[in-house]
Amino acid sequence: MNRIKNRRALLVAASVAFALPLAACSGTEEAATGETVSNDTLASELADAGSLDKASAALKDSGLAQVFDGTASYTLLAPTDEAFDKIASEGLDKPENKALLAEVLRDHVLPGALSESDIAKAIESNGGKVEMTTMGDTTVTFAMDGDTLTVSGPDGASARVVGEPVLASNGAAMPIDTVLRAP
């Protein structure tokens, strides 16, 4: 019952989510939240996102970048370069670990284009935490820590949403400061 309530609260918030319109002449559009939304795909925007270079490279290396080049909308909980540096000793960047890298990244992908404010509204309307199922079929839990959105992975790893989101025609990427799933 609580899971249904969590999902319903998140669906309500997602239904008022920012629009990701396509503008015929310009490369960007302004979302209802006042943030700039690119008409490029999320895969393309991540490649130019600065502190998300390693997330972009990981998506390419794992073969998941094509998912973010399509028309379906996703939200990527994108570990920052510093977050990937913390787990560098795990060797996820090695060619023989491509399948493991894809598995870890799928646990950072959510269906639909969500913003921080969408998730915060769902948390508020639910009176606490909100759970979502990832593309990897694991559950992540969102909560607020003061004014900061946090997300916890299935193994208890917790991350804070940091920096500006990347908004594209087919989704959003929220930079997080920790890889949510240990390899």
DODRENKE-352946 format. One line per 10 residues: for each residue y, z negated, x of C-alpha. Coordinates in Angstrom, 2 decimals, always signed. Layout:
! residues N
Y:Z:X | ... .
! end
This chain:
! residues 183
+0.00:+0.00:+0.00 | +2.40:-0.89:+2.82 | +1.63:+2.40:+4.60 | +2.43:+4.31:+1.41 | +5.71:+2.41:+1.11 | +6.51:+3.15:+4.78 | +5.80:+6.85:+4.35 | +7.75:+7.01:+1.09 | +10.78:+5.39:+2.74 | +10.60:+7.83:+5.62 .
+10.19:+10.79:+3.27 | +13.24:+9.68:+1.30 | +15.25:+9.47:+4.50 | +13.89:+12.80:+5.69 | +14.91:+14.45:+2.43 | +18.51:+13.64:+3.27 | +17.99:+14.74:+6.86 | +20.48:+16.81:+8.68 | +20.36:+20.50:+7.94 | +19.45:+22.88:+10.71 .
+21.21:+26.00:+9.48 | +21.25:+29.30:+11.27 | +24.67:+30.78:+11.89 | +24.78:+34.55:+12.22 | +27.54:+34.76:+14.81 | +27.69:+31.55:+16.78 | +25.07:+29.81:+18.89 | +25.64:+26.45:+17.26 | +26.33:+24.91:+13.89 | +27.52:+21.47:+12.86 .
+24.94:+19.29:+11.10 | +25.81:+17.00:+8.21 | +25.86:+14.17:+10.76 | +28.64:+15.90:+12.71 | +26.34:+16.67:+15.65 | +26.07:+20.16:+17.09 | +22.90:+22.04:+16.20 | +21.87:+25.01:+18.31 | +20.48:+28.17:+16.76 | +18.04:+28.39:+19.67 .
+14.56:+26.91:+19.46 | +13.79:+23.41:+20.60 | +11.78:+24.74:+23.56 | +14.79:+26.72:+24.72 | +17.23:+23.84:+24.25 | +14.99:+21.37:+26.12 | +15.03:+23.64:+29.14 | +18.81:+23.12:+29.31 | +18.91:+19.43:+28.32 | +19.49:+17.90:+31.77 .
+17.67:+14.57:+31.74 | +14.72:+16.12:+29.88 | +13.72:+18.64:+32.57 | +10.34:+16.99:+33.12 | +9.60:+16.88:+29.39 | +10.41:+20.59:+29.16 | +8.21:+21.36:+32.18 | +5.39:+19.21:+30.77 | +5.49:+21.10:+27.47 | +5.24:+24.40:+29.36 .
+2.48:+23.14:+31.66 | +0.43:+21.80:+28.75 | +0.84:+24.93:+26.63 | +2.70:+23.05:+23.89 | +6.05:+24.79:+24.48 | +4.97:+27.59:+22.16 | +4.84:+25.07:+19.29 | +8.54:+24.40:+19.83 | +9.33:+28.12:+19.98 | +8.05:+28.70:+16.44 .
+9.67:+28.24:+13.05 | +8.00:+24.98:+12.01 | +10.17:+21.89:+12.42 | +9.20:+19.01:+14.67 | +10.74:+15.95:+16.20 | +9.89:+15.31:+19.82 | +10.13:+11.81:+21.20 | +11.05:+13.19:+24.60 | +10.50:+10.92:+27.61 | +13.41:+11.23:+30.02 .
+12.93:+12.32:+33.61 | +13.09:+8.63:+34.62 | +10.32:+7.81:+32.12 | +8.09:+10.50:+33.63 | +8.92:+9.20:+37.12 | +7.50:+5.79:+36.11 | +4.06:+7.36:+35.55 | +4.16:+9.93:+38.38 | +1.21:+8.25:+40.11 | -0.98:+9.17:+37.11 .
-0.96:+12.82:+38.24 | -0.24:+14.37:+34.85 | +1.54:+17.22:+36.61 | -1.65:+18.36:+38.35 | -3.29:+21.52:+36.95 | -6.63:+19.75:+36.44 | -4.89:+17.26:+34.09 | -3.45:+19.90:+31.73 | -5.61:+18.76:+28.76 | -4.70:+15.10:+29.31 .
-1.00:+16.01:+29.55 | -1.25:+17.90:+26.23 | -2.98:+14.90:+24.66 | -0.25:+12.51:+25.84 | +2.52:+14.83:+24.65 | +0.98:+15.32:+21.18 | +1.39:+11.57:+20.72 | +5.16:+12.14:+21.08 | +5.48:+14.84:+18.40 | +6.32:+14.11:+14.77 .
+6.27:+16.54:+11.84 | +9.68:+17.62:+10.51 | +13.17:+17.46:+11.92 | +14.37:+13.87:+11.88 | +17.48:+12.26:+13.28 | +17.98:+8.71:+14.50 | +20.05:+8.00:+11.39 | +17.23:+9.32:+9.14 | +14.77:+6.93:+10.72 | +17.26:+4.04:+10.69 .
+17.85:+4.60:+6.95 | +14.09:+4.58:+6.35 | +13.77:+1.34:+8.31 | +16.56:-0.21:+6.27 | +15.18:+0.94:+2.92 | +11.74:-0.31:+3.92 | +13.11:-3.68:+4.98 | +11.75:-3.49:+8.49 | +9.51:-1.17:+10.43 | +8.43:+2.38:+9.61 .
+5.23:+4.04:+10.80 | +4.63:+7.75:+11.32 | +1.60:+9.75:+12.37 | +2.02:+11.99:+15.40 | +0.63:+15.45:+16.06 | -1.99:+13.64:+18.16 | -3.08:+11.66:+15.07 | -1.84:+8.35:+16.43 | +0.65:+6.06:+14.78 | +4.08:+5.23:+16.17 .
+6.18:+2.42:+14.77 | +9.96:+2.57:+14.55 | +12.19:-0.50:+14.39 | +15.77:-1.43:+15.10 | +16.77:-3.71:+17.97 | +20.38:-4.40:+17.08 | +21.94:-0.93:+16.94 | +19.22:+0.68:+19.05 | +16.29:+2.55:+17.59 | +12.99:+1.62:+19.21 .
+9.55:+3.17:+18.92 | +6.18:+1.70:+19.85 | +3.04:+3.65:+20.63 | -0.50:+2.85:+19.56 | -1.26:+0.98:+22.80 | +1.83:-1.23:+22.45 | +4.12:+0.66:+24.83 | +7.67:+0.40:+23.55 | +10.59:+2.74:+24.18 | +14.25:+2.81:+23.30 .
+15.98:+5.95:+22.09 | +18.55:+6.70:+24.79 | +21.13:+9.42:+25.15 | +22.14:+12.21:+22.86 | +19.54:+14.03:+20.77 | +18.82:+17.69:+21.31 | +19.23:+19.50:+17.99 | +17.86:+23.01:+17.55 | +17.05:+25.48:+14.80 | +13.50:+24.20:+14.48 .
+13.74:+20.51:+15.19 | +15.09:+17.68:+17.24 | +14.29:+15.85:+20.45 | +15.15:+12.18:+20.83 | +15.27:+11.06:+24.47 | +13.23:+7.90:+25.03 | +13.04:+5.72:+28.13 | +9.26:+5.27:+28.30 | +6.16:+7.44:+27.93 | +4.52:+5.95:+24.83 .
+0.94:+6.57:+25.79 | -0.62:+5.74:+29.10 | -2.70:+8.59:+30.50 .
! end
